[in-house]
């Protein structure tokens, strides 16, 4: 028998320096960075993590919605490519992480939905709170998104906006709706082996809390047992409680 395969590679999907910054420096300490999708599809067990990145809105057809007014600005070709990657990772048990659109895509593929539009998020920095047990309190993050994740029932909300910022919520059919839950900023879906954040840590300076939180989140997710991770990040049923009308 040959030597067992050691998974050392990290696939960064569609690394187009989304907001002018490269995603590679965030993850180099965890393994060999590559953008070679074909290599992953051919030899998935060589990979320890798939990192999905920022960009266009996820097509609402992936989560059973429609956007007749064109509120959702999609890239259907990218959706199809990333769907293939997701399904391969899901089948082979490779862990996944998402940033901004990347988190939204993972949320949708794991059974969640999207708020098509929210206000007062795309542009201004703001504070987020986290369920992390060692967190010193709210910390500042950047914001480049106009949509919001509505996680599935088996997902956990790891971070949320410190205060409600949006004064309007646009959902399915591009119609206004009410929302009483948190404005979601980070999620964890144990069944599909994924984590994600809504902000862009790669665009934050070294040492910034939002950047270091993401690096720790990914590192812990790669190295910890599920129980260790849940304990450290305060993952309980309490962080699932939100109401949608």
N, C-alpha and C positions, 0 to 999 in steps of 0.2 A: 504494500500500500504506500502511496505517496504521502508526503507531508501535508497536514491539514492546511486549508486556505486561511490565511490571516487577512482579515478585512482592514485595509489601511487607507483606502481612497475615499475622497469626499467629492461628490458631484455637485457643482453649482450650476443650476439650471438657468439658462438665459441671462447670464451675467453681462448686462449692457450698461453697467454703471448707472443704474436707474435714476438716481438724483445727483449724478456726477461723481460718485464714489464707487470703488471696487469692493466687492464682497469678500474677496480672498483673505485680506488681513484679519478678518474676524475669526477665521476658521483654521488658519495655517498651523496652529499649535495642536490640532486634533488629528491631522493626517495630510496625505498628499492631495492637493487641490487639482481637479480637472474639470473641464467643461465638455468632455467627450461623452455625449449621450449614447452613441453607438456602443462604446466600450461597456457602459453600464448595462445596456440591454442584452449584450452578449455574455457578460460575466458579472452578474449582479452581486455574487458572493464576495467579490473583491472590495466591495464598498461598505463603509460603516455608516454613511449618512448621505441623504439627498437634501440639498438646500434649495428651496424654491424662493424666488426673488420678486422684486417689485415690478410694477408695470400696469398694463391695461386691466380694466374690470373683467371679472370672470363672467362668462356668458350666463345669463339667467336661465337658459334652457337646461343647464346642468343641475339646477336645483328646483325646477318645476315652475319658474316664474316667467313672465313676459315683460318686456320693456317697450311698449308701443310708442312712447314719446322719445325714445332714444336717450333716456337718462343714463343707462348703462352703456359705457363706451368699451366695446369688447374687441378681443383679438381671437377670433375663432380658430385660426390655425395654431396659435400658441396653446390654446385650451386643449386641442386634440393631441398635440405632442406631449404636453404635460400629463394628460390623462393616461397616456400609454406608460409614461414613467411611473406615475403613481401606482397603477395597477400592478406593474412588475415589482415595485418595492413592497407593496402590500402582500403579494403572493409569496415573496421570498423573505419577508420579515425584516427588511431593511428600514431603519429608523429614518424619519423625515422631519424637516424643520422648515418654517416659512417666515418670511419678512414681508409685511405690507400685503401686496397682492398675493404673495406666496402663502401667507397665513389664510387669506380669504379663499384661495383655491383649495387648500387642505381642509378648511372648514366645510366647504361645499362638498368635496369628495368624501368626507366622512359623515355626511348626512345633514349638515347644517344648511342654513339659508343666509341670504344677505339683505340688509337694508340697502335699497338702491341709492339713497342719498341722505346724508345728514349735514347739518350746517356747523360752522365754527370749528372745524377740525382741519381742513386743508389749508395749512399756512401757519397759524399761530402755535407756538410751543405751549404745552400745558402739563399739569401734574397728573401722574397716575398713581394708584394704590395697588398693592399686590398682596396676595395671600401668603407670600413667603414668610416663614416664621421668624427669620432673622432680619427682616427689613426694618430699616431705621425710620420708616415713614414714607410719605409720598415723594416721588422724584420726578424731575422734569424730562420730558421727551419731545422730540420733534413730531411733526404731523404733516403728511403729504397725501392723505386719503380723504375721499368724500363718501365712502361707504362704510358699513359696519357689519361685523359678523353676528349672526344669530346662531349660537352653537346648538348642536343636536343634544338630545337628553342625556346621552352618555359621555358628553364632553364636560370639561371643567374650566371655569373662567379663572385664570391665574392673575390677571391684572385688569383694571378698569379705570376710566377717567375719574379723577378725584372729585370732580363736580360735573353735573350734567351740563354740556356745552351746547348741544343742538336744540334749536327751537322749532325744528320741523323734522319729521321722519317720513321718508318716502319709501314705500314697499312695493309689493307685487302690483303689476299693471301701472307702475309709476304713479300710484295713488297715495295720498297722505294717510298716515295711520297713527295710532297712539302707541307709545312705548313707555313702559314703566320700569324697565329693568336697567341694569348698568350699561354704560357705553363701553363695549368690550375692547380690551387692548392686548390681551394675551390669552391663549387657550392651550389645553392639554387634552389629548384624546388617547387614552391608554390602549383601547382596542385596536386602533389603526396605527399605533406607535408614532405619534407626532406631537410636536409642540410648535408654537408660533407666536410672534409679536406683531402688533400693528404698526409700530413706529419703525424708523430706519436707523438701527444702531451703527451700521457701517458709515453713516454720515455724521456721527457724533465723535467728538475728540476722545483720544485715549484717556481713560480715567473717568469719563462721564458715567454716571450711574446707569443710565439707560443702555449704554454700550456694555458695561461690565455685567449688568444683569443678564443680558442676552448670552454673553460668552459663558457665564456660569450656568445658565439654564441649559444650554446645549451640552456643555461638558458634563454636568450632573446627569443629564438624560442619557448620555452615552455610557457613563461609567457606573451609575448607581443601579441597584435593584429597584424594581417598581415600588416596593414598600419604602425604601430609603428616600426615593424621590418624592413620593406622596407625603411623607412625614416632613421633609424639609420645606416643601412648597405649600404646606398647609392645605392639601387637597382633601376636602370634605364635601359632603352634600350641601353645606351652607353656601358654597360658592356657585352653586347651580341655580339658585333661586332668583328667577326673574319672571316677569309676567308680560305677555304679549296680548294685545287686544286688536 
